[in-house]
Amino acid sequence: MPSTAPSSPTVAIARVLRSLGLTQGRCCDFRVTGEYRNGERIGTFVVVLTSHAEEVVATNADEIERLVGETGFPFRVSVRYFNGKSHPVTNIANYGSRVRDAPPAPAATEEPTPIVIEEPAEAEAAAEEPLAAPGAKADAAPELPPAGTTAANFLEGARQRAWGRERADALGWSERQAYLVASAATGGLVYDRHGILRDRPRPGTLGAQVDEARLGPLVKAGFLVVTEPYGPGSKRVGITADGRDALFLWRVHRPTPAVKDRKEEREDLQPLIGGEAAARFAQAWVEGRRRAEAERAAFYAAMDELHAWEDREEKRAEAWAKVQGFTHRLGRKPPAGWVPTDEEIAQHRLNPQVVDDLRAEAAHPTPKPELPKSGPVRLVRHAPLPALDAATEQLSLFAEAA
């Protein structure tokens, strides 16, 4: 064990487990991670990845608790045995309660397990087997409950809640940005006839002026959209389907709002994961990459054509200089349509291929190829997402929340 005191629970438990000969990492015996609820870390737990590590932890459960307790970061080691199996399932965490099951007694009629020496080929095949998922048994695949049962519905609900929490945490809204989306959902965000953005929580009032720069990232990410004028010189800021879903996730899971200043609130936001805007951005990126690949292929093809033309020009110029007796031909070019005579060809032993190129060039001059002009890669711009009807939006939100 290192002489220096650990600085966190993660370091403390990792040192103790490594002192027992276990290796740490994703493809090793264990890894240490945190448990989060509503965006806040509530504790630290160990994910045991191999059956060998499960046996070591179960055998040294009390010793692990004693050693890690001496560091000032206590952990609880639970050992469970399911379905009468002798293989333990362990849990190490610094929160929750501890459970210790007694190992099952061996059956009286159970024959002793023969010792099998594993061949090298079998050992390599076993090493290539994927690691068991955290908390799952190594000797059998986990059994899922039948569809439609209470357990299956509970697991599906847990999966949906975890997915919704992940989408809500990825929004990255500040409190003011969340308020703008909620205000747009009620139809209270409008431009007056002077083009000033105002928040009118109650119809007929002047409303507070809103910094229009804070609206841009929400519109660009597909949560809000500026609609056509619906009154004399006025426009309304409507909410899209992505904005409705994001607002519902924000209210249900209540992630910790991001702390942003005025400058940070003008930075781009991530679209809703799994939303229509995210799908459009992904499609635009794919189309942009496809267009860039086509432009690059066309550029390389034109470059090859230019190099071939320059190579032919160089060989024709060398033949002309050889016939004229020029030692240095810098700045001198053969006249257009020049073709050597048969006597010059025989006298200077010119390359027949070069002579054929000269004759073809004299009959049909080939202009110098030009490289295509290429600009920066630009994403495909899609039309803004349509705004939802204000009345329908409010009824939908209340129905989902209920």
C-alpha positions as CSV (number, residue, x, y, z in Angstrom):
1,M,0.0,0.0,0.0
2,P,1.4,3.5,-0.8
3,S,2.5,5.6,2.2
4,T,0.6,8.7,1.1
5,A,-3.0,9.1,2.2
6,P,-5.6,8.8,-0.5
7,S,-7.3,12.0,-1.6
8,S,-10.7,10.5,-2.6
9,P,-12.8,7.4,-2.1
10,T,-12.0,6.3,-5.7
11,V,-8.2,6.3,-4.9
12,A,-8.8,4.6,-1.5
13,I,-10.8,1.6,-2.8
14,A,-8.7,1.2,-5.9
15,R,-5.5,0.9,-3.8
16,V,-7.0,-1.7,-1.6
17,L,-8.2,-3.9,-4.5
18,R,-4.9,-3.6,-6.3
19,S,-3.1,-4.7,-3.2
20,L,-5.1,-8.0,-3.4
21,G,-3.6,-8.6,-6.9
22,L,-6.6,-7.3,-8.9
23,T,-6.1,-5.1,-12.0
24,Q,-7.9,-1.9,-12.7
25,G,-9.4,-0.8,-16.0
26,R,-12.1,-1.5,-18.5
27,C,-10.6,-4.8,-19.7
28,C,-9.2,-5.8,-16.3
29,D,-10.7,-7.1,-13.0
30,F,-12.5,-4.0,-11.9
31,R,-13.2,-0.3,-12.4
32,V,-14.4,2.5,-10.1
33,T,-17.2,4.8,-11.1
34,G,-19.8,7.1,-9.5
35,E,-23.6,6.9,-9.0
36,Y,-25.5,10.0,-10.0
37,R,-29.1,11.1,-9.4
38,N,-30.6,14.3,-10.9
39,G,-27.1,15.3,-12.0
40,E,-25.6,15.0,-8.5
41,R,-23.1,12.4,-7.4
42,I,-24.4,10.4,-4.4
43,G,-21.6,7.9,-4.0
44,T,-18.8,5.7,-5.4
45,F,-19.1,2.0,-6.3
46,V,-16.9,-0.6,-7.9
47,V,-17.8,-2.6,-11.0
48,V,-16.4,-6.1,-10.7
49,L,-15.7,-7.4,-14.2
50,T,-14.4,-10.9,-13.9
51,S,-15.4,-14.1,-12.0
52,H,-11.9,-14.3,-10.5
53,A,-12.3,-10.8,-9.0
54,E,-15.7,-11.8,-7.6
55,E,-14.1,-14.7,-5.8
56,V,-11.2,-12.6,-4.4
57,V,-13.6,-9.9,-3.2
58,A,-15.9,-12.4,-1.5
59,T,-13.0,-14.2,0.2
60,N,-11.5,-10.9,1.5
61,A,-14.7,-8.9,2.1
62,D,-13.9,-8.1,5.8
63,E,-10.3,-7.4,5.0
64,I,-11.3,-4.9,2.3
65,E,-13.7,-3.1,4.6
66,R,-11.0,-2.9,7.3
67,L,-8.2,-1.6,5.0
68,V,-10.3,1.0,3.2
69,G,-11.9,2.1,6.6
70,E,-8.4,2.9,7.9
71,T,-8.0,5.4,5.0
72,G,-11.0,7.5,6.2
73,F,-13.2,6.5,3.3
74,P,-15.3,3.5,4.4
75,F,-16.9,1.2,1.9
76,R,-19.4,-1.7,2.3
77,V,-18.8,-5.1,0.7
78,S,-21.9,-7.1,-0.1
79,V,-21.8,-10.8,-1.1
80,R,-24.8,-12.6,-2.6
81,Y,-25.4,-16.1,-3.8
82,F,-28.3,-16.6,-6.2
83,N,-30.3,-19.8,-7.2
84,G,-28.1,-21.9,-4.9
85,K,-25.0,-21.3,-7.1
86,S,-21.6,-21.3,-5.4
87,H,-20.4,-18.4,-7.5
88,P,-20.6,-15.2,-5.5
89,V,-22.0,-11.8,-6.8
90,T,-20.3,-8.9,-5.0
91,N,-21.1,-5.2,-4.6
92,I,-18.7,-2.6,-3.2
93,A,-20.0,0.9,-2.5
94,N,-19.8,3.7,0.0
95,Y,-23.5,4.2,0.2
96,G,-26.5,1.9,0.8
97,S,-26.7,-1.1,3.1
98,R,-24.6,-4.2,3.2
99,V,-25.8,-7.8,2.5
100,R,-23.8,-10.9,3.4
101,D,-25.2,-14.3,2.2
102,A,-23.8,-17.6,3.6
103,P,-22.3,-19.7,0.8
104,P,-24.6,-22.6,-0.1
105,A,-23.6,-26.1,1.2
106,P,-22.5,-28.6,-1.4
107,A,-25.0,-31.3,-2.3
108,A,-24.4,-34.7,-0.7
109,T,-24.5,-36.6,-3.9
110,E,-22.4,-34.2,-5.8
111,E,-19.5,-35.8,-7.5
112,P,-16.1,-34.1,-7.0
113,T,-15.2,-31.9,-9.9
114,P,-12.4,-33.4,-11.9
115,I,-9.3,-31.3,-12.5
116,V,-8.9,-30.5,-16.2
117,I,-5.7,-29.1,-17.5
118,E,-6.7,-26.5,-20.1
119,E,-4.9,-26.8,-23.4
120,P,-3.2,-23.6,-24.8
121,A,-5.8,-23.4,-27.6
122,E,-8.7,-23.5,-25.1
123,A,-7.0,-20.9,-22.9
124,E,-6.7,-18.6,-25.9
125,A,-10.3,-19.1,-26.8
126,A,-11.3,-18.4,-23.2
127,A,-9.2,-15.2,-23.2
128,E,-11.1,-14.0,-26.3
129,E,-14.5,-14.4,-24.7
130,P,-16.2,-11.0,-23.9
131,L,-16.2,-9.9,-20.3
132,A,-19.4,-10.3,-18.4
133,A,-21.5,-7.2,-17.8
134,P,-21.2,-5.6,-14.3
135,G,-23.3,-7.4,-11.8
136,A,-24.1,-10.4,-14.2
137,K,-23.1,-14.0,-13.6
138,A,-20.1,-15.3,-15.4
139,D,-21.4,-18.8,-15.8
140,A,-24.8,-18.0,-17.3
141,A,-26.3,-15.3,-19.5
142,P,-28.8,-13.1,-17.7
143,E,-32.4,-14.1,-18.1
144,L,-34.9,-11.3,-19.0
145,P,-38.4,-11.4,-17.7
146,P,-41.2,-12.3,-20.1
147,A,-42.7,-9.4,-22.1
148,G,-45.8,-7.9,-20.6
149,T,-45.0,-8.9,-17.0
150,T,-44.6,-6.4,-14.1
151,A,-40.8,-7.0,-14.0
152,A,-40.5,-6.4,-17.8
153,N,-42.5,-3.2,-17.6
154,F,-40.4,-2.0,-14.6
155,L,-37.2,-2.6,-16.6
156,E,-38.6,-0.8,-19.6
157,G,-39.6,2.1,-17.5
158,A,-36.2,2.3,-15.9
159,R,-34.6,2.3,-19.3
160,Q,-36.9,5.0,-20.5
161,R,-36.2,7.1,-17.4
162,A,-32.4,6.7,-17.8
163,W,-32.7,7.7,-21.5
164,G,-34.8,10.7,-20.6
165,R,-32.4,11.8,-17.9
166,E,-29.5,11.5,-20.3
167,R,-31.3,13.7,-22.9
168,A,-32.3,16.3,-20.3
169,D,-28.7,16.5,-18.9
170,A,-27.4,17.0,-22.4
171,L,-29.5,20.1,-23.0
172,G,-27.1,22.4,-21.1
173,W,-29.7,25.2,-20.6
174,S,-29.4,27.9,-18.1
175,E,-32.4,29.0,-16.0
176,R,-33.0,32.0,-18.3
177,Q,-32.9,29.8,-21.4
178,A,-35.3,27.4,-19.9
179,Y,-37.6,30.3,-19.1
180,L,-37.5,31.5,-22.7
181,V,-38.6,28.1,-24.0
182,A,-41.4,27.9,-21.4
183,S,-42.5,31.4,-22.3
184,A,-42.5,30.6,-26.0
185,A,-44.6,27.5,-25.2
186,T,-47.3,29.7,-23.7
187,G,-47.3,32.1,-26.7
188,G,-45.9,34.9,-24.5
189,L,-42.7,35.6,-26.5
190,V,-43.5,38.2,-29.3
191,Y,-41.9,40.9,-31.3
192,D,-43.8,44.2,-31.1
193,R,-44.4,46.5,-34.0
194,H,-41.1,48.2,-33.4
195,G,-39.2,44.9,-33.8
196,I,-38.4,44.6,-30.0
197,L,-38.6,41.1,-28.5
198,R,-40.8,41.1,-25.4
199,D,-42.0,38.6,-22.8
200,R,-45.7,39.0,-22.2
201,P,-46.9,36.5,-19.6
202,R,-50.3,38.1,-19.7
203,P,-52.0,39.3,-22.9
204,G,-52.6,43.0,-23.3
205,T,-49.5,44.0,-21.2
206,L,-46.4,45.7,-22.6
207,G,-44.1,42.9,-21.4
208,A,-40.5,43.0,-20.4
209,Q,-37.8,43.5,-23.1
210,V,-35.7,40.4,-23.8
211,D,-32.2,40.3,-25.2
212,E,-32.6,38.9,-28.7
213,A,-29.1,37.5,-28.8
214,R,-30.2,34.9,-26.1
215,L,-32.9,33.7,-28.6
216,G,-30.5,32.8,-31.4
217,P,-28.9,29.6,-30.0
218,L,-32.4,28.2,-29.1
219,V,-33.6,28.9,-32.6
220,K,-30.5,27.4,-34.2
221,A,-30.7,24.3,-32.1
222,G,-34.3,23.7,-33.3
223,F,-36.1,24.4,-30.0
224,L,-37.8,27.7,-31.0
225,V,-38.8,29.3,-34.3
226,V,-39.8,32.8,-35.3
227,T,-43.1,32.6,-37.1
228,E,-44.7,34.9,-39.6
229,P,-46.4,38.0,-38.5
230,Y,-49.8,37.2,-36.9
231,G,-50.8,40.8,-36.2
232,P,-50.1,44.3,-37.4
233,G,-46.3,44.4,-37.6
234,S,-45.8,41.7,-35.0
235,K,-44.1,38.3,-35.0
236,R,-44.4,35.4,-32.5
237,V,-41.7,33.1,-31.2
238,G,-43.2,29.6,-31.4
239,I,-42.0,26.3,-29.9
240,T,-41.2,23.3,-32.1
241,A,-41.8,19.6,-31.4
242,D,-38.2,19.3,-30.3
243,G,-38.7,22.2,-27.9
244,R,-41.9,20.7,-26.5
245,D,-40.1,17.4,-25.8
246,A,-37.1,19.1,-24.4
247,L,-39.2,21.3,-22.1
248,F,-41.1,18.2,-20.9
249,L,-37.8,16.4,-20.1
250,W,-36.5,19.5,-18.3
251,R,-39.6,19.6,-16.1
252,V,-39.7,15.9,-15.4
253,H,-36.0,15.2,-14.7
254,R,-35.1,18.7,-13.5
255,P,-31.4,18.7,-14.4
256,T,-29.0,21.1,-12.7
257,P,-29.2,24.4,-14.8
258,A,-25.9,25.5,-16.3
259,V,-24.4,28.6,-14.9
260,K,-23.8,31.0,-17.8
261,D,-23.1,34.7,-18.3
262,R,-24.5,36.8,-21.1
263,K,-21.7,35.9,-23.4
264,E,-22.0,32.1,-22.8
265,E,-25.8,32.2,-23.4
266,R,-25.1,33.4,-26.9
267,E,-23.0,30.2,-27.7
268,D,-24.4,27.3,-29.7
269,L,-26.5,24.7,-28.0
270,Q,-26.7,21.0,-28.6
271,P,-29.9,19.9,-30.3
272,L,-32.2,17.5,-28.5
273,I,-30.7,14.0,-28.6
274,G,-32.9,11.8,-30.8
275,G,-34.9,14.9,-32.0
276,E,-35.7,16.0,-35.5
277,A,-33.1,18.8,-35.5
278,A,-30.4,16.4,-34.5
279,A,-31.4,14.1,-37.4
280,R,-31.3,17.0,-39.8
281,F,-27.9,18.1,-38.6
282,A,-26.6,14.6,-39.0
283,Q,-28.0,14.3,-42.5
284,A,-26.5,17.7,-43.4
285,W,-23.1,16.6,-42.2
286,V,-23.3,13.4,-44.2
287,E,-24.3,15.3,-47.3
288,G,-21.5,17.8,-46.8
289,R,-19.0,15.1,-46.4
290,R,-20.3,13.4,-49.6
291,R,-20.0,16.6,-51.5
292,A,-16.5,17.3,-50.2
293,E,-15.4,13.8,-51.2
294,A,-16.8,14.3,-54.7
295,E,-15.0,17.7,-55.0
296,R,-11.8,16.2,-53.8
297,A,-12.0,13.3,-56.3
298,A,-12.7,15.8,-59.1
299,F,-9.7,17.9,-58.1
300,Y,-7.3,15.0,-58.0
301,A,-8.6,13.8,-61.5
302,A,-8.0,17.3,-62.9
303,M,-4.6,17.4,-61.2
304,D,-3.6,14.1,-62.9
305,E,-4.9,15.4,-66.3
306,L,-2.8,18.6,-65.8
307,H,0.3,16.7,-64.9
308,A,-0.1,14.5,-68.0
309,W,-0.5,17.5,-70.2
310,E,2.6,19.2,-68.8
311,D,4.6,16.0,-69.3
312,R,3.6,15.9,-72.9
313,E,4.4,19.6,-73.3
314,E,7.8,19.0,-71.8
315,K,8.6,16.1,-74.2
316,R,7.5,18.1,-77.2
317,A,9.6,21.1,-76.2
318,E,12.6,18.8,-75.8
319,A,12.1,17.4,-79.3
320,W,11.8,20.9,-80.8
321,A,15.0,22.1,-78.9
322,K,16.9,19.0,-80.1
323,V,15.9,19.7,-83.7
324,Q,16.8,23.4,-83.5
325,G,20.1,22.7,-81.8
326,F,19.3,24.6,-78.6
327,T,21.4,23.6,-75.6
328,H,19.5,25.9,-73.2
329,R,15.8,26.4,-74.0
330,L,14.8,28.5,-71.0
331,G,12.0,30.8,-72.1
332,R,11.8,29.2,-75.6
333,K,8.7,27.4,-76.7
334,P,8.0,25.5,-79.9
335,P,5.7,27.4,-82.3
336,A,2.0,26.2,-82.3
337,G,1.5,23.4,-84.8
338,W,5.1,22.6,-85.2
339,V,5.8,19.0,-86.5
340,P,9.3,17.7,-87.4
341,T,10.0,16.4,-90.9
342,D,10.9,12.8,-91.7
343,E,14.5,13.8,-92.2
344,E,14.6,15.6,-88.8
345,I,13.0,12.6,-87.2
346,A,15.6,10.2,-88.7
347,Q,18.5,12.5,-88.1
348,H,17.8,13.2,-84.4
349,R,16.2,9.9,-83.7
350,L,13.1,11.3,-82.1
351,N,10.8,9.2,-80.0
352,P,7.9,7.9,-82.2
353,Q,5.4,8.5,-79.4
354,V,6.5,12.1,-79.1
355,V,6.2,12.5,-82.9
356,D,2.7,11.1,-82.7
357,D,1.8,13.6,-79.9
358,L,3.2,16.5,-82.0
359,R,1.1,15.5,-85.0
360,A,-2.0,15.0,-82.9
361,E,-1.4,18.4,-81.2
362,A,-0.9,20.1,-84.6
363,A,-4.2,18.7,-85.8
364,H,-6.3,19.3,-82.6
365,P,-4.6,21.7,-80.1
366,T,-5.3,20.7,-76.5
367,P,-5.8,23.7,-74.1
368,K,-4.1,23.6,-70.7
369,P,-6.4,21.9,-68.2
370,E,-7.7,24.1,-65.4
371,L,-8.1,23.0,-61.8
372,P,-11.6,23.3,-60.4
373,K,-12.2,26.0,-57.8
374,S,-13.1,24.6,-54.4
375,G,-14.5,26.6,-51.5
376,P,-14.9,25.8,-47.8
377,V,-17.2,22.9,-47.0
378,R,-20.6,24.3,-46.1
379,L,-23.4,22.4,-44.4
380,V,-26.7,22.0,-46.2
381,R,-29.2,24.5,-44.7
382,H,-32.6,23.0,-44.0
383,A,-35.8,25.0,-43.5
384,P,-36.6,25.8,-39.8
385,L,-38.7,23.3,-37.9
386,P,-42.4,24.2,-38.0
387,A,-43.9,25.8,-34.9
388,L,-46.6,24.0,-32.9
389,D,-50.0,25.5,-32.4
390,A,-50.0,27.3,-29.0
391,A,-53.3,25.9,-27.8
392,T,-52.5,22.4,-28.8
393,E,-49.0,22.7,-27.2
394,Q,-50.4,23.6,-23.8
395,L,-52.9,20.8,-23.8
396,S,-50.2,18.3,-24.8
397,L,-47.8,19.5,-22.1
398,F,-50.5,19.2,-19.3
399,A,-51.6,15.8,-20.6
400,E,-48.0,14.4,-20.6
401,A,-47.2,15.8,-17.2
402,A,-50.4,14.2,-15.8
